Amino acid sequence: RIDKPTCKCHIAMPCQVFELLTLMGVASTEVPVFSVGRSEEIVRNVSTIRDNLRARMELELIESLREMFDFALRLHRLGHAARIPDYESEPIARAMQMLSENLEDKLNMPEVAQKLGMSYSRFRKSFLRHTGESPGNFRIRRRIERGMAMLTAGQYLIKEIAARLGYPDEYAFSSQFKKIAGLSPKQFRKRGE
């Protein structure tokens, strides 16, 4: 998304895509957030990839994956070439790692901030500035993305997935899943069959 007042473009990707890019050496869990400078071309590339993804038929999606990989590789190179020192990047990268782990556990955000040596207010503002979303929303999205992966794998019932992700019941998971994914877990699973 583009934050016009700050001229920042934040690109977030599902954890499965990020993990794949990490395995390929294109992304890094140590520095998941980095600056690539200002570029209208980057914004145009993101828009083109998004539009192509929406327009392609299911059998053509591999081409979109290739475009996304190439784009991520270009961003990674830009990010390393134009590394801008930022004293808050490292704690935010650590926070993203913490928020992506042990998704079944309850996590107290003020305690996360304290572990990073930051006040909760500063942590929340810094996290939002670096990632484009609040720490709580980031964690919810990670839980739902993990749920999507589990639904796609097809080896668990929806209530088992809900329990493995720390939801009190299947209905709480389904409600939050639908808010994020736009489909119920059942619809999402059927779409993948």
CORPENOR-V166418 format. One record per pair of residues at least 24 apart in sequence whose C-alpha atoms are under 8 Angstrom apart, sorted by sequence separation. I is the first residue (numbers start at 1). J is the second residue. If there is no record, write none. Layout:
i={I | I}
j={J | J}
This chain:
i={91 | 45 | 109 | 109 | 158 | 158 | 8 | 7 | 144 | 144 | 9 | 92 | 151 | 92 | 154 | 99 | 103 | 144 | 144 | 148 | 151 | 152 | 88 | 92 | 151 | 36 | 99 | 100 | 103 | 141 | 99 | 103 | 148 | 152 | 89 | 36 | 37 | 100 | 36 | 100 | 35 | 36 | 27 | 34 | 37 | 26 | 36 | 26 | 35 | 36 | 21 | 35 | 27 | 34 | 35 | 26 | 34 | 33 | 31 | 31 | 33 | 104 | 30 | 33 | 104 | 105 | 106 | 32 | 104 | 105 | 31 | 103 | 104 | 30 | 103 | 104 | 29 | 30 | 32 | 29 | 33 | 33 | 12 | 10 | 10 | 10 | 15 | 14 | 16 | 15 | 16 | 1 | 14 | 15 | 16}
j={116 | 71 | 135 | 136 | 185 | 186 | 38 | 38 | 176 | 177 | 43 | 126 | 185 | 127 | 189 | 135 | 139 | 180 | 181 | 185 | 188 | 189 | 126 | 130 | 189 | 75 | 138 | 139 | 142 | 180 | 139 | 143 | 188 | 192 | 130 | 78 | 79 | 142 | 79 | 143 | 79 | 80 | 72 | 79 | 82 | 72 | 82 | 73 | 82 | 83 | 69 | 83 | 76 | 83 | 84 | 76 | 89 | 89 | 89 | 90 | 92 | 163 | 90 | 93 | 164 | 165 | 166 | 93 | 165 | 166 | 93 | 165 | 166 | 93 | 166 | 167 | 93 | 94 | 96 | 97 | 130 | 131 | 131 | 130 | 131 | 132 | 142 | 142 | 145 | 145 | 146 | 132 | 145 | 146 | 149}
